[in-house]
Amino acid sequence: MTAGRHRKIRPFAVEREPRYVGAMAARVTPGESRRALIVDDEAVFRTLIAAAVSDFGFETKTIASASEASEALEDFDPDVVLLDLALGEGPNGLDLLDFIETHYGWVAVLILTSYRSPELVAKLAQPVSSKVGYVVKSDIVDLDVLQNAIEQTLDSQPPRRLPQAGVPTITRSQAEVLRLMAEGLSNTAIAEQRGCSIRALERINARLYSALGIKDDADANARVQAVGMYRDGRVDVR
């Protein structure tokens, strides 16, 4: 799914047959709780979400990284995975999503992230599957939003990523540049990675700042403002 930056996740020891056909619904064993695996590198958010999802009637398990996912998926056998996209060092959430879809295609996945577009996390080789739910953390104004999103995802009617009024949108090319800025790369390093000249990159930067509504001058410190908007989830990609 991610282009050029795919990081390997340890494969399953055993590949099992799917349990579900059609909708990803509740477990069929009477009295058995549904299970939710929560993957997020922020400990506080991970704990809060686990508590809320437990109150929804799910058995929960939390992990902080994609590298822990293979064992968790094998042993915990979740009905749904609540997946952050930015997971720190190592494989990101999109790498893990690709892994789940390849090996555990019957498990429902709800992306729960700060980013309004997956392309702010990595360059995509193809769009995220329509079977995958998408909710931005800052849009969870109450727990009903989260509960409904989980149930819709399990019912194969996942919430979609929708434009948000007042949130500026940038192009995919601009998103790649902004992501590299957020990683701390200099203009020289970004230009080298993209295979363009510094002057060409400066033109891209100028259009990026304009799209974000940032004044591009020395006093404004445009790069710092742009990266701040990126990290706060105040940018979308069209």
Number of C-alpha atoms within 10 A of each C-alpha: 19 21 10 10 13 17 14 13 17 13 12 15 9 8 10 10 9 11 12 15 8 8 13 23 20 16 15 11 8 6 7 11 16 20 21 26 25 26 25 26 20 15 11 10 12 19 15 11 18 21 14 15 22 17 11 15 12 20 19 21 18 21 17 17 23 30 17 14 24 18 14 16 18 15 9 15 15 23 24 25 25 24 26 29 26 22 21 14 9 15 19 23 25 27 20 26 25 18 21 19 15 10 18 21 15 21 21 28 27 26 27 24 22 20 26 26 23 24 22 26 22 24 20 17 10 9 10 17 11 13 18 20 25 27 25 17 17 14 12 14 9 8 13 11 12 21 16 13 23 27 19 18 26 23 16 18 17 22 20 14 16 12 14 13 6 8 15 17 20 20 15 17 14 20 25 19 23 25 20 20 19 17 10 12 15 11 18 13 14 20 18 13 12 13 11 12 13 15 11 12 20 13 10 15 20 17 17 24 19 15 15 20 12 17 14 16 10 8 7 11 12 21 19 12 15 23 19 14 16 22 15 13 19 19 24 23 19 11
